[in-house]
């Protein structure tokens, strides 16, 4: 069965897209821990990030770097943190989270953002790409 992220890649489920390449996709997390919390995925479904072949892993990381730089310009923060957890969705993914202190990277503290705010954040990050 396809993961929720594969359904997003196919366009069966909408997302707040930030950036896209031939093999990678970045979109806002719908359960963010901070404004600008972005997920970066390979379009090809692979369960665990570290199971990706080296060339796909490298491509994904370089794509994530571009998205992180754009997010750092678009969202006021000291850093954009990167986290790899991969337990909730069986599809390799990287979390990029704008933070101002280490405690901001707490995945137990979800925030709620309205659709218009999500669209605005996605557009601001996309404009920096």
JOUR-V377995 format. One record per run of one state. SS is the DSSP state (h for helix, s for strand, l for the rest). FROM is the first residue (numbers start at 1). TO is the last residue. If there is no record, write none. Layout:
# JOUR-V377995
ss->(SS/SS)
from->(FROM/FROM)
to->(TO/TO)
This chain:
# JOUR-V377995
ss->(l/h/l/s/l/s/l/s/l/h/l/h/l/s/l/s/l/h/l/h/l)
from->(1/4/11/17/21/24/29/38/43/49/52/54/75/79/84/93/100/102/105/115/128)
to->(3/10/16/20/23/28/37/42/48/51/53/74/78/83/92/99/101/104/114/127/129)
